[in-house]
Amino acid sequence: MKALAMATRMNKVTAKALLLMVLMTPAAGQTRRIVVSIPDHKLALVEDGKVQKVYPVATGREKTPSPTGSFHVANRVTNPTYYHQGKIVEPGPQNPVGTRWIGLDEKGYGIHGTNAPSSIGKSASHGCIRMARKDLEEFFEMVRPGDEVEILGERDEETDELFSEQSTEKPADSKPMVMAANEAQPHGGQ
């Protein structure tokens, strides 16, 4: 009897895990890209070639620029812990990376919140992409590991098309947020 009960519980857990995997995986042929324009301080979520949403962001400052190129979402963490040069900040309002961490496959870099909401729309981070809390929490639910992330250091035809209509948007207000680590410990890319 115990074996049957255990097998039933495992089947329920397996069924839930499979359902979550199906819900989190884009439909066959569907592509999801995240495009970040450093000069525009904006991020666009693009599905099947159509812009779903555009958000204002903060990018790396001159001394600690955001990396450019093609990356992928490596992981997603809710209420992350911040690590930087031996300093550890637990989740909470003092955490410099907010309530969500979307780690890139470039170790130490990600998309996250901030405890300095006035930095949104500026070059102000240690290389990561910062978002306002409300925007980040919404965006977090729309992306999955494996999604492509393009960080562009210069305007081109695509960024003109994606962001030119959005250029007059004001950054959204946000409250302090929290961060997490991808792979080991992030470099503190706040």
Secondary structure, DSSP 8 states (H G I E B T S, - for coil): -HHHHHHHHHHHHHHHHHHHHHHHS--TT--EEEEEETTTTEEEEEETTEEEEEEEEEEEBTTB----EEEEEEEEEES--EEETTEEE-SSTT-TT-SEEEEESSTT-EEE--S-GGGTTSEEESSSEEE-HHHHHHHHTT--TT-EEEEESS--HHHHHHHGGGTT-------------SSS------
